[in-house]
């Protein structure tokens, strides 16, 4: 059976909704694991197939977002490298993305939003169909919420060229009609260079993104759901308020990949 570990502790606080999204996507064995359980040897990373580092404010972001938790993970570096080599998956969401970048599994860096303050809003994402990322196969467009103060993706021009050339950019901020945000606020709420909202590694098994797919877990999650309901009533078609939200497909793709890999 495919087993999922969702890390928590030291300020990570989105483990419950992330566990819920995994279960909606069909994962049957989902555990919330405190990082100390891994660090102290009470549990082994090798037990699991999917590792999720959810959002929150690990270490209170006092050393920089994601730095504290990345330092904690150093003790597990060899285990994490073996985890990836075995074909298993890692997902970092928001603070989890910041952790993966600071840990060195994903390129670039994440810094303070250009607007100078914390942003919480829904954003549109255009998916790179050429990316090797396992989590986004078959997805063209996503609508997800962001909640961050240090969500700006930054790298030197030559590094940006490299990750784009190798299709390591998975999702970019876009307008509602699918055009790239062109680094303009509010479509690109953080000012991320080249509208980058999420990246992967060369294997496609590690994925980090600033928006929260776990928070678009049902149709009523999106703020325009009542408008959609009215359209359905006027148009005479059935509206299903409990139908899953657009973020679940990211988790389902992971489950399908892992079930095929570890039959």
Number of C-alpha atoms within 10 A of each C-alpha: 12 16 16 26 22 23 23 22 17 15 15 21 17 22 23 14 16 25 22 16 26 25 17 19 21 13 22 14 14 18 15 16 19 16 18 16 13 17 16 10 9 8 15 13 20 13 12 20 24 26 21 26 27 28 29 24 23 26 17 14 17 11 11 18 28 29 21 20 27 20 13 15 20 13 13 15 13 10 16 19 11 14 20 16 12 12 16 21 25 25 23 23 25 29 32 29 32 31 30 28 21 22 20 13 19 22 22 16 18 23 17 20 20 16 13 10 12 15 18 13 13 19 19 24 29 25 23 21 15 12 22 21 23 21 26 24 18 13 15 13 19 25 21 23 21 22 19 23 20 26 31 22 25 20 15 11 9 9 13 19 12 14 20 17 10 13 20 25 29 28 27 27 32 27 17 16 9 15 13 20 24 17 19 16 13 17 21 28 27 32 26 27 18 18 26 29 28 24 28 27 22 16 15 20 21 25 28 29 26 29 31 22 25 29 21 22 26 20 20 18 18 18 10 10 15 13 10 16 17 12 13 14 12 9 9 9 10 9 15 12 15 11 11 18 22 21 24 22 24 22 24 20 18 25 24 15 17 20 14 8 12 11 7
